[in-house]
Amino acid sequence: MTRKSSDDRKSDPSVSFSREDLESIIREALEFENQDSFTYDELLDTAGKLGISEETIRLVMENRERNRQNVRSEAQRKRELNSYILHHGGRFLLLSLFFIILNVFTGRFMWCVFPILGIGLGYGFRILERIRQYSL
């Protein structure tokens, strides 16, 4: 059995390529050509040659933009949550320090534990609620 050369495969209409092969071949060809950017018209022209409609290209581009915005908003939500946690954690530490210092000057009984636990629980529940809101 003889193997077909690449020239024979070009002209043989019975040869087909998988989607992965097509993507790989085009990606490698673009890298070989050192072409990094294309105009919208070039994109439509190439898609048309592959049998992809302009409407499909437009829908895919809109979907990509939505995904990009979702990624941006997710990163922004994480920053806001981290800021919220740091802010409340700092307040908790300052209040705890205040109660400990006040307790040192007022007597032997360690009463400062009770307000520290209460404030800690309150802040903990607020932070958990905020995390739940951000995860929705």
Secondary structure, 3 states (H helix, E strand, C coil): CCCCCHHHHHHCCCCCCCHHHHHHHHHHHHHHHCCCCCCHHHHHHHHHHCCCCHHHHHHHHHHHHHHHHHHHHHHHHHHHHHHHHHHHHHHHHHHHHHHHHHHHHHCCCCCCHHHHHHHHHHHHHHHHHHHHHHHC
